[in-house]
Amino acid sequence: MMKSITKTEGILWSIALPGFPQLLVGLWFKGTLFVLLEIIINVKSRFNEAIMYSFLGETHKAAAVIDYQWLMFYPCLYMFAMWDAYKIAQTTEEKYAYLPFVMSAYLVTVGLMYSPRVYVFGKFIGPIFFPMICVIPGVFIGLALRELLLRVR
């Protein structure tokens, strides 16, 4: 029998590191796969280095070190692992519950592509913070689309 987790626990552990919730419930293969993919993409894209530069206010350095081709895999992996953790924790099926995760993955990926060109009040936001900001409209669009689809049915 699998250990159970709550949706909040699954999402928060997945935010910390994709694959952790799956490992918590005993899904060893899937959890290990998510963790390994996270590490490979993280290292190949130089994501941690860019995160460090971004939080130190050196967003141009962050943009210079990022390998965008590798990092573009990250939003979909990250959001899929989070969705999977959420789904594992569901006690009953929730129709269209995946939409906030999917829309966030789409918008974060697009945000990453546009991040080299985004300035707010003359300040370069960079490849870490701008995609993070794109999660917010992704979640809201996904929730609104879900609500619309539930009402139409």
C-alpha positions as CSV (number, residue, x, y, z in Angstrom):
1,M,0.0,0.0,0.0
2,M,1.3,3.5,-0.9
3,K,1.7,6.1,1.7
4,S,-0.6,9.1,1.1
5,I,0.2,12.8,0.9
6,T,-2.0,15.8,0.8
7,K,-2.2,18.0,-2.3
8,T,-0.5,20.8,-0.5
9,E,2.3,18.5,0.7
10,G,2.7,17.1,-2.8
11,I,2.9,20.6,-4.4
12,L,5.3,22.0,-1.8
13,W,7.7,19.0,-2.0
14,S,7.6,19.2,-5.8
15,I,8.4,22.9,-5.7
16,A,11.4,22.0,-3.5
17,L,12.5,19.3,-5.9
18,P,10.5,17.5,-8.6
19,G,10.3,13.8,-7.7
20,F,10.3,14.1,-3.9
21,P,6.5,13.6,-3.6
22,Q,6.7,10.5,-5.8
23,L,9.5,9.1,-3.7
24,L,7.5,9.9,-0.5
25,V,4.6,7.7,-1.6
26,G,6.9,4.9,-2.8
27,L,6.8,5.5,-6.6
28,W,10.5,4.9,-6.8
29,F,11.0,4.7,-10.6
30,K,8.9,7.8,-11.4
31,G,10.4,9.8,-8.4
32,T,14.0,8.9,-9.3
33,L,13.3,9.7,-13.0
34,F,12.0,13.2,-12.1
35,V,14.9,13.8,-9.7
36,L,17.5,12.7,-12.3
37,L,15.9,14.8,-15.1
38,E,15.8,17.8,-12.8
39,I,19.5,17.4,-12.0
40,I,20.5,16.9,-15.7
41,I,18.5,19.9,-16.9
42,N,19.6,22.0,-14.0
43,V,23.3,21.3,-14.6
44,K,23.2,21.5,-18.4
45,S,21.3,24.8,-18.3
46,R,23.4,26.2,-15.5
47,F,20.1,27.1,-13.8
48,N,21.4,27.2,-10.2
49,E,24.2,29.6,-11.3
50,A,21.6,31.9,-13.0
51,I,19.4,31.7,-9.9
52,M,22.3,32.8,-7.7
53,Y,23.1,35.7,-10.0
54,S,19.5,36.8,-10.2
55,F,19.0,36.8,-6.4
56,L,22.3,38.8,-6.1
57,G,20.8,41.4,-8.6
58,E,23.0,40.5,-11.4
59,T,20.3,39.6,-13.9
60,H,22.5,40.3,-17.0
61,K,25.1,37.7,-15.7
62,A,22.2,35.3,-15.2
63,A,21.1,35.7,-18.8
64,A,24.7,35.3,-20.0
65,V,25.3,32.0,-18.2
66,I,21.9,30.3,-19.0
67,D,21.7,27.7,-21.7
68,Y,18.2,28.5,-23.0
69,Q,18.0,25.3,-25.1
70,W,18.4,23.2,-22.0
71,L,16.4,25.4,-19.7
72,M,13.3,25.4,-22.0
73,F,12.7,21.7,-20.9
74,Y,12.5,22.8,-17.3
75,P,9.0,24.4,-17.1
76,C,7.2,21.4,-18.5
77,L,9.1,18.9,-16.4
78,Y,8.6,21.1,-13.3
79,M,4.9,21.6,-13.8
80,F,4.3,18.0,-14.9
81,A,6.0,16.7,-11.8
82,M,3.9,19.1,-9.7
83,W,0.7,18.0,-11.4
84,D,1.6,14.4,-10.9
85,A,2.2,15.0,-7.2
86,Y,-1.2,16.8,-7.0
87,K,-2.9,13.9,-8.9
88,I,-1.3,11.3,-6.6
89,A,-2.8,13.1,-3.6
90,Q,-6.3,13.4,-5.1
91,T,-8.9,11.4,-3.2
92,T,-11.5,11.9,-6.0
93,E,-11.1,12.8,-9.6
94,E,-11.3,16.6,-10.2
95,K,-12.1,17.3,-13.8
96,Y,-9.7,19.7,-15.6
97,A,-7.6,20.1,-12.5
98,Y,-4.5,19.8,-14.7
99,L,-5.3,23.1,-16.5
100,P,-3.5,25.5,-14.1
101,F,-0.4,23.4,-14.3
102,V,-0.5,23.1,-18.1
103,M,-1.2,26.8,-18.7
104,S,1.7,27.7,-16.2
105,A,4.0,25.4,-18.1
106,Y,3.1,27.0,-21.4
107,L,3.4,30.6,-20.1
108,V,6.6,30.0,-18.2
109,T,8.2,28.5,-21.4
110,V,7.1,31.5,-23.5
111,G,8.2,33.8,-20.7
112,L,11.6,32.2,-20.8
113,M,11.8,32.8,-24.5
114,Y,11.0,36.5,-24.1
115,S,13.0,37.0,-20.9
116,P,16.1,38.4,-22.7
117,R,13.9,41.3,-24.0
118,V,11.9,42.2,-20.9
119,Y,12.6,45.4,-18.9
120,V,10.3,46.8,-16.3
121,F,10.9,50.5,-15.4
122,G,14.2,50.2,-17.3
123,K,15.3,47.3,-15.1
124,F,16.2,44.0,-16.8
125,I,14.1,41.2,-15.1
126,G,16.1,38.3,-16.4
127,P,15.6,34.6,-17.2
128,I,14.7,33.6,-13.7
129,F,12.3,36.3,-12.4
130,F,10.3,36.9,-15.5
131,P,9.4,33.3,-16.1
132,M,8.5,33.0,-12.4
133,I,6.2,35.9,-12.8
134,C,4.6,34.1,-15.7
135,V,3.3,31.4,-13.4
136,I,0.7,33.8,-12.0
137,P,-1.2,34.4,-15.2
138,G,-0.7,30.7,-16.1
139,V,-2.5,29.6,-12.9
140,F,-5.3,32.2,-13.3
141,I,-5.9,31.4,-17.0
142,G,-5.9,27.7,-16.1
143,L,-8.4,28.2,-13.3
144,A,-10.6,30.4,-15.4
145,L,-10.5,27.9,-18.3
146,R,-11.3,25.0,-15.9
147,E,-14.2,26.9,-14.4
148,L,-15.5,27.7,-17.9
149,L,-15.3,24.1,-19.0
150,L,-17.0,22.9,-15.8
151,R,-19.9,25.3,-16.4
152,V,-20.3,24.3,-20.1
153,R,-20.6,20.6,-19.3
